Each structure stands twice: as C-alpha cells, then as structure tokens.
Amino acid sequence: MRQWIEGARRGDQIAWERIVQRFSGMALAVAYRRLGDWGHSEDAVQEAFAEAFANLAKLQDPEAFPGWFKVIIERQCQRVLRRKKHCAVPIDDTIAMDGEKSNVECIAEKREWQNRLHQSVEGLSSHLKLVVQLFYYEGYSIKEISSYLGVSPSVLRKRLFDARNKLRSSLLVTDFVTMFNDLYEGGTAMLHIVNGDSVGDKLKKGNIRGDILVWREIYPVGPVSAAMDEPDLRSARAAYLEAALGVPADEYRAACESQEQALEGFRKYDEVVLWFEHDLFDQLMLSYLLHWFSNRTLGGTILNLLCIGEYPGIDLFMGLGQLTTKQLEGLSGTWRRIGERELETGRRIWEAYASSDIEKHVGLLEEDTSALPFARAALEMHLARLPSAKNGLGIVEQTALELIGNGVVTPLELFKESGTRLSLLGMGDLEFWYRLRGMSEGPNAWLEIRGPHTFPDYRDNVISLTELGREVAAGIRDAVKAQGIDERYGGLRLHADMTWRWDAGRGQLVYI
C-alpha cells in the first residue's frame, strides 16, 4: 500500500490504477449501502476517487488510506442525497453465459439460485450485508475490511459467522463459499498459476482470492518442443524423466493432461495471475505459459504477472517457496498486466529453447528480452550448462568438481553448496542427484561415491574425485572426449560428435 501511495503522489499512473482497482469494489459496496442505486453509487465512487487523488498529498500515513478514503466516499454519498432523492434501479440479474453452456435447464436453475441468493443477502441486516458483500462478493480480506470500516477483525468474523448461519437457514446449503463461487456473477473470478506445491498450499491458506493451479513441470531437464502436447514428444519426455529422475511415465502423462485441461478453462476467469521468480526453472516455465497464451484468443480474460528476484530481509532469495503465507499475501495485487510485448517475448524464448539449432539458443542473448527482466540472466545460465570451451564441462559439473576438490565430501553438503552457488538455476534435488550419478558411473567416471546407499539415497555416502575427474577439472582433459555425452537440454541434443563448445567468458560459441 505504501509503495502505491508514494508512487501515485509522484504521478505514477500505474500505481494509482492499482489503488483504484484494489478499492473500487469496496467503495461501490459502501456507496450502494448508502444510496441504494447502482448508477448513482458509481458516480459517487468516481467523484470520490477524483477527490482522493487531488488530496493525496494531505494523507500523512499511507497505511491509513482505506479509512481516509471511506470518509471521502461517505461525504460524496451525502452530497448525492442532498441534491436529490432518486428511485433505486433494479439490479440487472441477466447472466452472461459461456457460448458452450446452452442447456436450458442449467440456465434456469442457475437463474433461480441467483435470485434466491440476491434476495437472501438483501434480507440481511445492513451491517451483516455489507461485510458479506465485501468478503464474498469482492474478495477483500478481513484485515482490509477492518482497516476500511474501522471495525475490529473479531467483530467482522462474528458478523460473517452470523450471516452464514442466517443464509444457511434460508438457502439450505452447507458450503456457503462454494455456492458463491459457483453462482455469484459479480466480483472478479481469478486463477493463480504457481510454480510449486509449497507456494500453492500457502496461497490456499492465505487470503488470496481465486483458484490455484500448480504447474508441475521441469523444463530445464529433458527434451521439449514448441507444442508440448505432441504425442511423440510426450512419450519421449515421459521415458526420459522416468530414467533420469525416477518420475513414473504414466503419472507424468496423467499430470500433464490434467493441468492442461485445467489451463484450457482459463476463459471462465476474469483474471489469470502467473506467480514466478527469477531462476531458469521458473523463467522457462513462464516462457512456456506465455507461448501457450500467445496462441489463444484471450477474450475478456486479463493476464497478470508477479515475478520477483528478491524480497526485503532475505539475503539470498531462492524463490517464492521461502516466503511465509503472510508474506505471499503481501504480494497480492502487486502483479502487473501482461501485454503483447511479454507474450511475444515469452513466445520467442520458448521457441528458441525448443529448437535443435544451437545458434537459436545463443541468438536469444542478442535479442531484446527486457519485457521479462529476469529472462536474460536465466538464459545465460542455461547456456552455461552446455559443454565449455575450457574442458567440456557444464557449470553444474564444474561446480561439483571444484567443491569436492576443496573438501566437500558428502552428497547433501555438495547439494547445498552447489544450490547456493548456482541459485539462478533453481535446480531441485532430483536433478542434482541425476547429474551426480552421471558423473560417477561408467568406466571413465569423474567421481567415486563410497558408502552403503545407492541413487537416489546418497546422503550418508562420501564423494571423492577420480584421477580423470582431477584432470578434467583442471582443464587437462576434455570431458566430452574423455567420457562422451548424451544429454537433452530443451530442443538440443548433446553428443560426443558436437563441433562446438560454449565460451561463457566471451559469451559466444567456439567451433572445433
């Protein structure tokens, strides 16, 4: 809130638009409570926003904006009442139905439930009705309503409890929240697409309004194509992930089909919010989704993006999963609108990453990707994974050999240290164990892992470099020539006969 207020004071139009978007529903509910007329309520709210903007410099504490703005709205309503008493205009209860849902019985049933819902809510006392409208219709949190109305959270919770009991007795339903989600046509229906179960679970526990779709994929690992639902690609990818990470192929295919089906239903939402972070894992996921949306007609759905690379008080920000439920709630509403530039940038990144042409991967560094501020650094990290001009090692393998050479001897410690150094990869433990296994197997292994456990349970074992590992780490031997390689990064297939290496220092390919 403070950031928006300070930005609006400086003339930042986007900051002011976010304030308007955040408080419009709340303002309209309060105005309608006083005026009983939607048209005049909208006029009063518009005038209130104009007055608030003109007097924003007079607001001493930005955190006091909700209560301060409520006073302005009530003053505007009083002016309307003094000018003339108008008759109330009936609420328009027409239903905007999806073109595919034309079943007459369903329409009639939904209309009947909506009418009963409106009548029941209107029958509540004024103080119960207002909190129901703000909490269920508009999706504001208890904390926000408390600040806005000047009523304690405990009193508000008691009012919601009383309102639910009254509505249950009149509507004969037990799941009041679901009833509103299914039947109420007002407010904003939102879908939040997040990068992992940890973030998804925290958002569900918090006051984030809307449905949650956890996108489960590991695009930095294994083959991909521009269209990920191609049967041949899906079969090849499923087989790869099962062999490399131990993900059962059948479970992978089922999960893909389930999340794709959920994504295809995005048009039933007013807004979609993508929650991602700065690392390669997330930037590839974000690029894929932007590519996917760029090939669809959005209709009336608005796309938003929340993407961060740091958080106050966290020295090494690894991702959204580090944040508490309360911290994630604080990010709500700070997302920005996704436009054509973001969609086009995501499309170009994904198509290049899915290409088998190394020049297209490298060419991304020459393109303007500023619409996605974290993309360039993530793409540089992607290229750093490729065989280097120095010794044929990618950055993961090079880092692991260096840490072991410096005395890191346990797999768990090696994973933690590598994760800190290579945080921009966003690499999980399954991928790391896979890389470690590849370095320790075969007649020309670089590592020796001793102990009672086998992959993936390496935790109590001890790691050391082989003679070949020391030579490769020092640049005496070329890793690709010494051990060979058969790996997939996006659309690239790495093999022993490659004629190029990546020179990270100069940021260019070296042909050999």
PyMOL commands that set and color helices and strands:
alter all, ss='L'
color gray80, all
select helices_A, chain A and resi 2-9+13-35+38-54+56-58+62-83+104-122+126-137+142-149+153-171+176-183+197-205+231-245+249-268+280-294+320-322+325-331+340-353+358-366+375-384+395-405+411-421+423-425+429-440+467-473+479-483
alter helices_A, ss='H'
color red, helices_A
select strands_A, chain A and resi 190-194+211-214+222-223+271-277+302-308+336-337+447-450+462-465+486-490+492-495+500-503+508-511
alter strands_A, ss='S'
color yellow, strands_A
deselect
rebuild
show_as cartoon
